[in-house]
Amino acid sequence: GAGVSQSPRYKVAKRGRDVALRCDSISGHVTLYWYRQTLGQGSEVLTYSQSDAQRDKSGRPSGRFSAERPERSVSTLKIQRTEQGDSAVYLCASSSGAPLEAFFGQGTRLTVV
Amino acid sequence: AQRVTQPEKLLSVFKGAPVELKCNYSYSGSPELFWYVQYSRQRLQLLLRHISRESIKGFTADLNKGETSFHLKKPFAQEEDSAMYYCALSSYSGSRLTFGEGTQLTVNP
């Protein structure tokens, strides 16, 4: 079956605008993660959610980042009032449980101009 | 709190040389440790996990609870090993998977 899929692959946003990034995880996976990957800073966790939790916000102190999970295998990462520092690759990953493997999407490259 | 530290951002070795990528962690409970790898233009993927005690692509990693380390080793590096390597930690319950900052390994011919 299909792996983790993210859309769009590339996104350009004007500073101050809100953006939404989509992740379709693997059916049956209960845990879903959002990470931000930047050069020199590796991958930092933004949010994670388990089971049917629709909203979870953790890891990143800024309230501008949030994730919603309208369906168990779909998550939307929302970034409010984007800043140039938000330019990065955003990775989604899902896992069927721990301590098992997390499967990653190909990422969405966000550029804030 | 969970924390993973990879002290080397860049590591360069010659083909055939041994390689060790360092990883240290801090976690109060029983950790599950992983190594993930990202080859050029590919997605991040699992390389190995300590509970499996297996060797993947010639790589091994031993969990040292006394030193809180999980270093990745390979006795003879190959050019195709060039990639970004991330050490990761999870609690046994899997509530959160935390990554280190990554080490870019370059194996020169």
Interface residues (C-beta under 8 A of the other chain):
Chain A: T31 Y33 Y35 G40 Q41 G42 S43 E44 V45 Y48 Q50 S58 G59 L91 A93 S95 G97 A98 P99 L100 E101 A102 F103 F104 G105 Q106 G107
Chain B: Q6 K9 E32 F34 Y36 R43 L44 Q45 L46 R49 I51 Y86 S90 S91 Y92 S93 G94 S95 R96 L97 T98 F99 G100 E101 G102
